[in-house]
Amino acid sequence: MPRVVHRPADGDDRVLAADAAVADSLLAKARGLMFRRSFPADALVFPFDGVDARTLHMVAVPFDIDAVWLRDGRVERVARLSAWTGLGRAPADTVIELPAGVADGVSAGDGIRIEGR
């Protein structure tokens, strides 16, 4: 499984997820975390073809998450999305969903790489 590594603008690399699941099909992207009781791995990575506005909703997701939108490996936005009612949107070619609190310390402009994808 791939891992997610955070490179802050002013610090050392930090592994955010040692074992990330990749939503690489249309069905997997549509389902995301809906109807799950927990994460399928340490994180869920959504790769897309090209940059576009990517919207996340928390309908049928019963736990809070951290969402990170990436463009060319750079963080565009980080947001804590609340269970059932959260909504977030930003331009991205990759979106990463993490358990709430894992993305603390991740900021716009930081680098994130997905290794082993």
Secondary structure as UniProt FT lines:
FT   STRAND          3..7
FT   TURN            9..10
FT   STRAND          14..17
FT   STRAND          20..22
FT   HELIX           26..31
FT   TURN            32..35
FT   STRAND          43..57
FT   TURN            59..60
FT   STRAND          65..71
FT   TURN            72..73
FT   STRAND          74..81
FT   TURN            83..85
FT   STRAND          87..99
FT   TURN            100..105
FT   TURN            108..109
FT   STRAND          111..115
//
